Amino acid sequence: MLANAGTVRSPELMLYSNADPGPAGERLSRADSLCIAVAERLELPLVGDGEYWRDLPLPVKFHPLRAGQRGHTHTQPPPRPSPDH
């Protein structure tokens, strides 16, 4: 199950990230997108240091490691996988 968790969602997140980078050009790395995909699949909160993650429209809660991080408002949410993935 975990091996398949990021196979569809991770590339979707990377495409979204490339289309809507942060104000300083931040984008998700492959590792970032896989972490997010697995957290979504397992319905677990995310903890991270990336400012870009803070305002991603995700179905799971993000907890920044540093207080007071400012984020970027994204234009549209990334596509959601179908329930059968």
C-alpha positions as CSV (number, residue, x, y, z in Angstrom):
1,M,0.0,0.0,0.0
2,L,2.7,2.5,0.9
3,A,4.7,1.7,-2.2
4,N,1.6,2.8,-4.3
5,A,0.7,5.9,-2.1
6,G,2.8,8.3,-4.1
7,T,2.8,6.8,-7.6
8,V,0.0,9.0,-8.9
9,R,-0.3,11.8,-6.3
10,S,3.4,12.7,-6.1
11,P,3.7,13.6,-9.8
12,E,0.4,15.6,-9.6
13,L,1.8,17.6,-6.7
14,M,5.1,18.2,-8.6
15,L,3.1,19.4,-11.7
16,Y,1.1,21.7,-9.5
17,S,4.2,23.0,-7.8
18,N,5.8,23.8,-11.1
19,A,2.7,25.6,-12.3
20,D,2.4,27.7,-9.1
21,P,5.8,28.2,-7.5
22,G,6.2,30.2,-4.3
23,P,7.2,33.9,-4.4
24,A,10.9,33.1,-4.4
25,G,10.5,30.3,-7.0
26,E,10.0,27.5,-4.4
27,R,8.8,24.2,-5.8
28,L,8.3,20.8,-4.3
29,S,11.1,18.3,-4.6
30,R,10.4,14.7,-5.5
31,A,11.0,13.8,-1.8
32,D,8.6,16.6,-0.7
33,S,5.9,15.4,-3.0
34,L,6.3,11.8,-1.9
35,C,6.1,12.8,1.8
36,I,2.9,14.7,1.2
37,A,1.4,11.9,-0.9
38,V,2.0,9.3,1.8
39,A,0.7,11.7,4.5
40,E,-2.5,12.2,2.5
41,R,-2.9,8.5,1.9
42,L,-2.5,7.7,5.6
43,E,-4.4,10.8,6.7
44,L,-1.5,12.0,8.9
45,P,-0.4,15.6,9.6
46,L,2.7,16.9,8.0
47,V,5.6,18.6,9.9
48,G,8.2,20.4,7.9
49,D,10.5,23.3,7.5
50,G,9.5,24.4,4.0
51,E,7.6,27.7,3.8
52,Y,6.1,26.6,0.5
53,W,4.3,23.7,2.2
54,R,2.5,26.0,4.6
55,D,-0.1,27.3,2.2
56,L,-0.5,24.4,-0.1
57,P,-4.2,23.5,-0.2
58,L,-3.8,20.0,1.2
59,P,-6.4,17.7,2.8
60,V,-4.0,17.1,5.8
61,K,-2.8,19.6,8.4
62,F,0.6,21.1,8.1
63,H,2.6,22.1,11.2
64,P,5.7,24.3,10.4
65,L,8.8,23.7,12.4
66,R,9.4,27.4,12.8
67,A,6.8,29.7,14.3
68,G,5.8,32.7,12.2
69,Q,6.5,31.3,8.8
70,R,4.9,33.2,6.1
71,G,3.4,31.4,3.1
72,H,2.3,31.9,-0.4
73,T,-1.4,31.9,-1.5
74,H,-1.9,29.5,-4.3
75,T,-4.3,30.0,-7.2
76,Q,-6.0,26.7,-7.1
77,P,-5.8,23.4,-5.2
78,P,-3.8,20.5,-6.7
79,P,-6.0,17.8,-8.2
80,R,-7.1,15.1,-5.8
81,P,-6.6,11.4,-6.7
82,S,-9.7,9.2,-7.2
83,P,-10.6,7.0,-4.3
84,D,-9.5,3.8,-6.1
85,H,-5.8,4.9,-6.3
